[in-house]
């Protein structure tokens, strides 16, 4: 019983597969029943006609009624049929070589199998007529009955090659001629275009060039194309400029990454793009110099002065370093100096307090230059920035030491500007 069930199952599967394949073939001929063939061949005459064998080219138009039956119209052109010479003096040869046109209407019966649809043999039958430009013994026109066979080889549903052998009974004397040919076949409408479908996939909700899953890994906002509000989309920062999409000022030069890329054309990964010694932001915001030209950078002196806790008194151990800067200012009476105080940032740091403290420490240096160095106060300015302009992340004691500093920017007398410039896009303080 079990063997019978297995056998019936196998037969059922074969039947279903056969039906599916047949349905696929039927669908092709319903979708694209028209085809055209172009080729060449040779017509072979029986031997007693007034013309000899010659080449021809053909154009055939086919219409498939079903996978088995095809109607085909055939147009042949024979450009050169040489005049035959006869030994029999009773036969009069043509005065010149002939040309001819043949038209045929054929029906093809396909013998193709479902197992191999590439090989497509067939038999054919039909009627036709041939017209010569020279008058033969039986006139210029012969009508014919045609029978034959052929083979298509299909590369795909659209393209195939074919070979044909057709035998012709022509004229009132029933001359037996043959047409042997080969060509290429094209079925229009058979090509199936791509079937596009919207499939579920990963989303880029804010259209910033990063998938939501990538933004989750980076920590950026998948619904905000510019998470750090620096003027560059998160995707541009990650994929193009390699900047930090979570920090608006990646290189800590006091310019937004977007301003560096789009406005000033400086490198958002280099604090000092031109290598002149002064950060890009200071050149743009404070100095009105060109951040792409190292020759106009001011002279920068950075002092990592240690002050007592909550104090602004300069320890004597730093006097020698300050005296060096005093001498620079004394040698150039037209030079001016800007003194900037900076602080580090700790979890408990208060911004307003640090602004005041860093300003007091900058003023302590200012007072030293005036009272000890004898520098005219009109040549000096001072300001405190607290922890708003770090040179390093405040994540280690070493980096915080770098941020607790006093910077002195000296503009030589030869570079004194006629007027201050403004308009730079400064990194916002959050």
C-alpha positions as a printed NumPy array, in Angstrom:
array([[  0.   ,   0.   ,   0.   ],
       [  2.829,   2.335,   0.885],
       [  4.534,   1.731,  -2.474],
       [  1.312,   2.559,  -4.303],
       [  0.985,   5.834,  -2.376],
       [  4.588,   6.808,  -3.182],
       [  4.073,   5.982,  -6.847],
       [  0.871,   8.013,  -7.021],
       [  2.624,  10.951,  -5.348],
       [  5.461,  10.807,  -7.871],
       [  3.076,  10.685, -10.81 ],
       [  1.136,  13.616,  -9.379],
       [  4.279,  15.707,  -9.002],
       [  5.367,  14.969, -12.58 ],
       [  1.918,  15.898, -13.854],
       [  1.929,  19.173, -11.926],
       [  5.439,  20.033, -13.178],
       [  4.393,  19.26 , -16.751],
       [  1.313,  21.433, -16.454],
       [  3.283,  24.326, -14.957],
       [  5.846,  24.155, -17.749],
       [  3.118,  23.957, -20.368],
       [  1.374,  26.918, -18.781],
       [  4.614,  28.893, -18.922],
       [  5.04 ,  28.125, -22.634],
       [  1.406,  28.999, -23.343],
       [  1.789,  32.262, -21.473],
       [  4.819,  33.182, -23.627],
       [  2.941,  32.723, -26.892],
       [ -0.065,  34.598, -25.593],
       [  2.131,  37.472, -24.449],
       [  4.387,  37.615, -27.518],
       [  2.907,  35.749, -30.525],
       [  4.76 ,  37.733, -33.219],
       [  8.294,  36.997, -34.418],
       [ 10.502,  37.977, -37.319],
       [ 13.361,  36.072, -38.955],
       [ 16.191,  37.328, -41.122],
       [ 18.584,  35.026, -42.919],
       [ 20.144,  33.756, -46.119],
       [ 20.359,  30.552, -48.099],
       [ 20.567,  28.933, -51.507],
       [ 17.945,  27.794, -53.975],
       [ 18.769,  24.54 , -55.74 ],
       [ 17.047,  23.807, -59.049],
       [ 16.269,  20.34 , -60.4  ],
       [ 18.764,  20.694, -63.273],
       [ 16.737,  21.232, -66.425],
       [ 15.544,  24.767, -65.723],
       [ 16.925,  27.818, -67.494],
       [ 18.589,  29.188, -64.352],
       [ 21.201,  27.641, -62.072],
       [ 21.421,  27.514, -58.313],
       [ 21.84 ,  30.873, -56.596],
       [ 21.839,  32.643, -53.229],
       [ 18.906,  34.39 , -51.603],
       [ 18.137,  36.417, -48.544],
       [ 14.867,  36.157, -46.687],
       [ 12.569,  37.981, -44.307],
       [  9.9  ,  35.969, -42.5  ],
       [  7.067,  37.179, -40.292],
       [  5.551,  34.607, -37.962],
       [  2.474,  34.464, -35.771],
       [  2.012,  31.71 , -33.189],
       [ -1.54 ,  30.513, -32.782],
       [ -0.387,  28.162, -30.035],
       [  2.802,  26.473, -28.837],
       [  2.331,  23.94 , -31.664],
       [  1.119,  25.987, -34.625],
       [  2.721,  28.961, -36.37 ],
       [  1.633,  30.878, -39.456],
       [  4.566,  32.367, -41.387],
       [  4.824,  34.735, -44.361],
       [  8.079,  34.391, -46.308],
       [  9.717,  36.933, -48.624],
       [ 12.86 ,  35.869, -50.576],
       [ 15.081,  37.896, -52.859],
       [ 17.449,  36.135, -55.264],
       [ 19.893,  38.717, -56.642],
       [ 21.77 ,  36.471, -59.087],
       [ 20.534,  33.313, -60.782],
       [ 23.047,  32.469, -63.518],
       [ 21.676,  31.525, -66.936],
       [ 22.093,  27.793, -67.572],
       [ 23.833,  26.585, -70.692],
       [ 22.347,  23.589, -72.505],
       [ 23.953,  20.961, -74.717],
       [ 20.567,  20.306, -76.271],
       [ 20.203,  22.728, -79.231],
       [ 16.466,  22.6  , -78.788],
       [ 16.755,  24.414, -75.461],
       [ 17.143,  28.147, -75.756],
       [ 19.249,  29.69 , -72.95 ],
       [ 18.457,  33.034, -71.333],
       [ 20.131,  36.079, -72.779],
       [ 21.278,  37.206, -69.304],
       [ 21.408,  36.117, -65.664],
       [ 18.116,  36.438, -63.813],
       [ 16.882,  37.85 , -60.552],
       [ 13.808,  36.67 , -58.717],
       [ 11.446,  37.353, -55.813],
       [  9.59 ,  34.579, -54.021],
       [  6.639,  34.912, -51.649],
       [  5.416,  32.035, -49.525],
       [  2.738,  31.36 , -46.939],
       [  3.615,  28.465, -44.614],
       [  2.215,  26.675, -41.616],
       [  4.707,  25.264, -39.092],
       [  3.914,  22.395, -36.745],
       [  6.311,  22.372, -33.784],
       [  7.598,  19.112, -32.364],
       [  9.106,  20.687, -29.274],
       [  8.962,  18.9  , -25.938],
       [  8.476,  20.284, -22.46 ],
       [ 11.749,  18.706, -21.319],
       [ 13.919,  20.816, -23.599],
       [ 12.374,  23.989, -24.925],
       [ 15.632,  25.239, -26.427],
       [ 15.527,  22.696, -29.266],
       [ 12.41 ,  23.352, -31.323],
       [ 12.109,  21.109, -34.442],
       [  9.18 ,  21.516, -36.799],
       [  7.693,  20.426, -40.093],
       [  6.148,  22.891, -42.529],
       [  3.907,  23.13 , -45.519],
       [  2.569,  25.924, -47.668],
       [  2.11 ,  27.616, -50.987],
       [  3.913,  30.361, -52.817],
       [  4.995,  31.961, -56.036],
       [  8.212,  33.134, -57.676],
       [  8.63 ,  35.99 , -60.138],
       [ 11.652,  36.315, -62.455],
       [ 12.853,  39.457, -64.173],
       [ 13.742,  37.356, -67.239],
       [ 11.135,  35.433, -69.212],
       [ 11.615,  31.691, -68.833],
       [ 10.128,  28.987, -71.078],
       [  7.111,  28.74 , -68.779],
       [  6.871,  32.505, -68.358],
       [  8.049,  34.879, -65.662],
       [  5.934,  33.363, -62.855],
       [  5.9  ,  29.953, -61.223],
       [  3.477,  28.885, -58.505],
       [  4.528,  26.248, -56.047],
       [  3.61 ,  23.898, -53.25 ],
       [  6.11 ,  23.823, -50.398],
       [  6.951,  21.226, -47.771],
       [  9.893,  20.872, -45.446],
       [ 11.352,  20.818, -41.968],
       [ 13.54 ,  22.924, -39.756],
       [ 14.905,  23.575, -36.305],
       [ 14.924,  26.555, -33.955],
       [ 17.481,  26.789, -31.176],
       [ 16.234,  29.242, -28.54 ],
       [ 18.844,  31.108, -26.508],
       [ 16.031,  32.625, -24.477],
       [ 12.395,  33.623, -24.971],
       [ 13.433,  36.499, -27.229],
       [ 16.27 ,  35.255, -29.475],
       [ 16.82 ,  32.082, -31.504],
       [ 18.699,  30.78 , -34.533],
       [ 17.054,  28.584, -37.13 ],
       [ 17.844,  26.29 , -40.026],
       [ 15.38 ,  25.304, -42.772],
       [ 15.17 ,  22.826, -45.636],
       [ 12.131,  23.339, -47.83 ],
       [ 11.254,  21.396, -50.939],
       [  9.276,  22.997, -53.743],
       [  7.111,  21.552, -56.489],
       [  6.954,  24.461, -58.974],
       [  5.537,  25.248, -62.367],
       [  3.343,  23.302, -64.78 ],
       [  6.073,  20.673, -65.162],
       [  6.252,  20.219, -61.387],
       [  9.922,  21.018, -61.082],
       [ 11.403,  19.741, -57.783],
       [ 13.542,  22.475, -56.261],
       [ 14.928,  23.027, -52.76 ],
       [ 15.47 ,  26.03 , -50.479],
       [ 18.216,  25.589, -47.848],
       [ 18.655,  28.479, -45.397],
       [ 19.762,  29.629, -41.953],
       [ 18.928,  32.761, -40.003],
       [ 18.169,  34.481, -36.73 ],
       [ 14.741,  34.841, -35.112],
       [ 13.547,  37.583, -32.801],
       [ 10.274,  37.496, -30.86 ],
       [  9.145,  40.976, -29.909],
       [  7.391,  41.493, -26.621],
       [  9.032,  38.383, -25.142],
       [ 11.444,  40.231, -22.918],
       [ 10.022,  40.661, -19.439],
       [ 11.047,  43.89 , -17.757],
       [ 12.319,  43.99 , -14.187],
       [  9.651,  43.444, -11.579],
       [ 10.274,  46.065,  -8.942],
       [  8.865,  45.514,  -5.511],
       [  9.118,  47.557,  -2.36 ],
       [ 10.684,  45.275,   0.186],
       [ 11.092,  45.998,   3.853],
       [ 14.58 ,  47.239,   4.7  ],
       [ 16.533,  49.481,   6.995],
       [ 15.348,  53.063,   7.278],
       [ 17.05 ,  56.434,   7.151],
       [ 14.294,  58.341,   8.911],
       [ 15.951,  61.779,   8.773],
       [ 17.45 ,  61.286,   5.299],
       [ 20.926,  62.258,   6.477],
       [ 22.804,  59.447,   4.74 ],
       [ 23.003,  57.197,   7.81 ],
       [ 20.71 ,  54.27 ,   8.51 ],
       [ 18.786,  54.43 ,  11.754],
       [ 20.728,  51.399,  12.968],
       [ 24.017,  53.207,  12.298],
       [ 22.805,  56.268,  14.158],
       [ 21.858,  54.091,  17.106],
       [ 25.423,  52.774,  17.219],
       [ 26.913,  56.271,  16.903],
       [ 24.552,  57.812,  19.427],
       [ 23.176,  60.403,  17.001],
       [ 19.495,  61.273,  16.679],
       [ 17.912,  59.213,  13.831],
       [ 15.164,  61.848,  13.52 ],
       [ 17.483,  64.886,  13.384],
       [ 19.73 ,  65.129,  10.302],
       [ 22.21 ,  67.363,  12.179],
       [ 22.434,  66.032,  15.716],
       [ 25.089,  68.499,  16.912],
       [ 23.707,  71.529,  15.002],
       [ 27.052,  72.352,  13.397],
       [ 25.744,  72.903,   9.863],
       [ 26.751,  69.479,   8.502],
       [ 24.426,  66.499,   8.377],
       [ 25.369,  63.475,  10.437],
       [ 25.963,  61.51 ,   7.223],
       [ 28.289,  64.188,   5.819],
       [ 30.281,  64.226,   9.033],
       [ 30.673,  60.451,   9.225],
       [ 30.984,  59.525,   5.549],
       [ 32.681,  62.549,   3.997],
       [ 34.496,  64.753,   6.493],
       [ 35.197,  62.155,   9.222],
       [ 34.244,  64.657,  11.909],
       [ 32.402,  63.926,  15.143],
       [ 28.612,  64.109,  14.581],
       [ 28.107,  64.549,  18.318],
       [ 30.493,  67.493,  18.741],
       [ 29.93 ,  70.699,  16.757],
       [ 33.633,  71.62 ,  16.918],
       [ 35.608,  68.44 ,  16.306],
       [ 39.078,  70.028,  16.339],
       [ 38.326,  72.42 ,  19.235],
       [ 39.371,  75.527,  17.313],
       [ 36.204,  77.519,  18.237],
       [ 34.676,  77.235,  14.751],
       [ 31.695,  75.03 ,  13.973],
       [ 32.531,  72.109,  11.685],
       [ 29.984,  73.393,   9.166],
       [ 31.5  ,  76.888,   9.177],
       [ 34.953,  75.43 ,   8.555],
       [ 33.79 ,  73.337,   5.598],
       [ 31.233,  75.649,   4.009],
       [ 32.427,  79.17 ,   4.843],
       [ 36.122,  79.303,   5.696],
       [ 37.237,  76.154,   3.815],
       [ 39.499,  75.158,   6.665],
       [ 40.071,  71.606,   7.821],
       [ 37.549,  70.656,  10.543],
       [ 40.009,  68.013,  11.755],
       [ 42.969,  70.423,  12.093],
       [ 42.923,  73.055,  14.833],
       [ 45.473,  75.129,  12.909],
       [ 44.839,  74.477,   9.213],
       [ 47.631,  76.684,   7.84 ],
       [ 50.163,  75.553,  10.456],
       [ 51.013,  79.153,  11.327],
       [ 50.714,  78.616,  15.079],
       [ 47.274,  80.107,  15.798],
       [ 44.005,  78.156,  15.828],
       [ 41.604,  78.729,  12.938],
       [ 38.895,  80.077,  15.218],
       [ 41.171,  82.645,  16.83 ],
       [ 42.333,  83.861,  13.432],
       [ 38.765,  84.287,  12.211],
       [ 37.041,  85.502,  15.389],
       [ 39.68 ,  87.547,  17.189],
       [ 42.564,  88.337,  14.835],
       [ 40.878,  88.946,  11.454],
       [ 43.715,  87.03 ,   9.813],
       [ 43.486,  84.395,   7.075],
       [ 43.287,  80.869,   8.517],
       [ 44.643,  79.537,   5.218],
       [ 47.738,  81.806,   5.195],
       [ 50.42 ,  81.032,   7.806],
       [ 52.342,  84.238,   7.123],
       [ 49.797,  86.499,   8.882],
       [ 49.418,  84.462,  12.087],
       [ 50.035,  86.37 ,  15.296],
       [ 52.78 ,  85.378,  17.738],
       [ 51.272,  83.022,  20.305],
       [ 52.717,  82.38 ,  23.743],
       [ 50.956,  79.761,  25.863],
       [ 51.702,  79.727,  29.592],
       [ 50.493,  76.844,  31.719],
       [ 50.567,  78.853,  34.89 ],
       [ 49.536,  77.074,  38.076],
       [ 47.581,  79.369,  40.368],
       [ 46.664,  78.645,  43.952],
       [ 43.086,  77.422,  44.445],
       [ 40.593,  80.223,  43.8  ],
       [ 43.484,  82.702,  43.505],
       [ 44.808,  84.914,  40.678],
       [ 48.268,  85.722,  42.075],
       [ 51.214,  84.809,  39.838],
       [ 53.878,  82.757,  41.557],
       [ 57.485,  84.054,  41.237],
       [ 58.543,  80.911,  39.406],
       [ 56.701,  82.178,  36.317],
       [ 58.255,  85.662,  36.21 ],
       [ 61.057,  84.621,  33.826],
       [ 58.553,  83.364,  31.268],
       [ 56.57 ,  86.595,  31.502],
       [ 59.751,  88.669,  31.152],
       [ 60.441,  87.023,  27.785],
       [ 57.108,  88.304,  26.484],
       [ 57.741,  91.741,  27.986],
       [ 60.983,  91.97 ,  25.998],
       [ 59.135,  91.064,  22.774],
       [ 56.68 ,  93.915,  23.388],
       [ 59.473,  96.337,  24.312],
       [ 61.374,  95.603,  21.093],
       [ 58.308,  96.466,  18.975],
       [ 56.637,  99.603,  20.375],
       [ 53.819,  99.308,  17.819],
       [ 52.905,  95.772,  18.811],
       [ 49.767,  94.981,  20.796],
       [ 48.906,  91.98 ,  22.94 ],
       [ 45.704,  90.154,  23.836],
       [ 45.801,  88.139,  27.053],
       [ 43.303,  85.294,  27.383],
       [ 42.601,  83.228,  30.467],
       [ 41.213,  79.673,  30.239],
       [ 40.059,  77.037,  32.714],
       [ 39.335,  73.337,  32.732],
       [ 35.906,  71.815,  33.21 ],
       [ 34.99 ,  69.333,  35.909],
       [ 31.616,  67.761,  36.72 ],
       [ 30.977,  70.375,  39.415],
       [ 32.378,  73.375,  37.52 ],
       [ 30.186,  76.464,  37.299],
       [ 30.459,  78.385,  34.052],
       [ 29.943,  81.913,  35.401],
       [ 32.394,  81.341,  38.231],
       [ 35.068,  80.055,  35.841],
       [ 34.55 ,  82.978,  33.477],
       [ 35.238,  85.401,  36.334],
       [ 38.178,  83.387,  37.649],
       [ 39.865,  83.061,  34.233],
       [ 39.396,  86.802,  33.648],
       [ 41.044,  87.6  ,  37.02 ],
       [ 44.011,  85.421,  36.074],
       [ 44.314,  87.085,  32.662],
       [ 44.25 ,  90.473,  34.412],
       [ 47.058,  89.315,  36.722],
       [ 49.276,  88.833,  33.658],
       [ 48.072,  92.188,  32.282],
       [ 49.036,  93.881,  35.561],
       [ 52.484,  92.273,  35.479],
       [ 53.123,  93.578,  31.942],
       [ 52.003,  97.098,  32.969],
       [ 53.443,  97.393,  36.469],
       [ 56.62 ,  95.323,  36.099],
       [ 57.304,  95.421,  32.365],
       [ 56.292,  99.05 ,  31.863],
       [ 54.087,  98.289,  28.889],
       [ 51.555, 100.999,  27.986],
       [ 48.079,  99.699,  29.041],
       [ 46.629, 100.937,  25.742],
       [ 48.612,  98.226,  23.973],
       [ 47.062,  95.457,  26.058],
       [ 43.652,  93.813,  26.418],
       [ 42.582,  90.852,  28.532],
       [ 39.606,  88.522,  28.632],
       [ 38.543,  85.338,  30.38 ],
       [ 36.854,  82.448,  28.549],
       [ 36.42 ,  80.024,  31.418],
       [ 36.116,  76.497,  30.023],
       [ 34.411,  77.581,  26.755],
       [ 37.535,  77.201,  24.574],
       [ 39.394,  74.016,  25.473],
       [ 42.358,  72.732,  23.495],
       [ 41.704,  69.135,  24.603],
       [ 38.764,  67.133,  25.967],
       [ 38.399,  67.482,  29.734],
       [ 38.554,  63.718,  30.214],
       [ 41.938,  63.227,  31.912],
       [ 44.064,  65.169,  34.401],
       [ 46.686,  65.671,  31.693],
       [ 44.15 ,  67.2  ,  29.295],
       [ 42.633,  69.388,  32.005],
       [ 46.137,  70.71 ,  32.754],
       [ 46.417,  71.714,  29.069],
       [ 43.149,  73.624,  29.337],
       [ 44.231,  75.591,  32.451],
       [ 46.325,  78.12 ,  30.588],
       [ 46.983,  81.742,  29.724],
       [ 47.525,  82.632,  26.072],
       [ 49.16 ,  85.836,  24.873],
       [ 48.619,  86.809,  21.237],
       [ 51.029,  89.478,  19.986],
       [ 50.261,  91.408,  16.819],
       [ 53.412,  93.088,  15.464],
       [ 53.255,  96.774,  14.672],
       [ 53.572,  95.993,  10.982],
       [ 50.298,  93.986,  11.093],
       [ 48.099,  96.437,  12.92 ],
       [ 44.665,  96.417,  11.182],
       [ 42.96 ,  99.606,  10.127],
       [ 39.564,  98.24 ,  11.215],
       [ 38.276,  95.172,  13.031],
       [ 36.39 ,  92.526,  11.034],
       [ 33.533,  90.403,  12.298],
       [ 30.922,  87.922,  11.208],
       [ 32.562,  84.597,  12.09 ],
       [ 30.318,  81.729,  13.124],
       [ 31.478,  80.857,  16.62 ],
       [ 30.874,  77.536,  18.296],
       [ 27.807,  77.954,  20.536],
       [ 28.233,  77.377,  24.216],
       [ 25.798,  74.761,  25.609]])
